[in-house]
Amino acid sequence: MKKNQTYVGIDNDEFGGMTTIGGIIKDAWVFGILPETETGGGWNLSQIQIVMDKVNAEWDKYGHLISLLPEDIRQRHERIHGEALRKAREQGWTPEWMNGEE
């Protein structure tokens, strides 16, 4: 995303948000920073940066490890990210895309 561009929203993002910004939005849902109805559509880089900083602050509390999340947050993480992976795979996404291998 370039400086003056806005984010398309997780629902319009590649493979349902299997991008860096999509991951930030999903983690914001996990931690309750954003409601799961908020897609980030129309946001600029500054708005995304604010959410990313909040998400990172939450992950810092748990050493950035899913295994250290409290049970309720871990279950929400599993549900949100599991559903995103399922939908992305249905659309033809493969894990290699995350490493820039196409």
C-alpha positions, 0 to 999 in steps of 0.5 A: 500500500502506497502512502496516499492509498487506502486499504481495500478492507479485509473482505476485499483483500487478497484471499480474504486478508492473507496479507500483512495488513489483513493479519493486523486486522485479524489480530485486532479482532482477536484482542478485541481492539476492533469489532469483527465487523470492522474491515479497515476498508478506506483506512490510510497508513496512519490508521493502520499503524495505530492499530498495528501498534496496539496489536503489537502491544498486546502480543508483547504481553504474551511474548508473541506466542499463541501458546501463552495467550489466555484460553479465551483469547487463544480460542478466539485466535484459533477461530478467526485465523482458522476460518481465514485459512479455510476461506483462503484455501478455498480461493486457491491460496497456499502457504507459499504465498506468504513467503513471496513464492508464487 
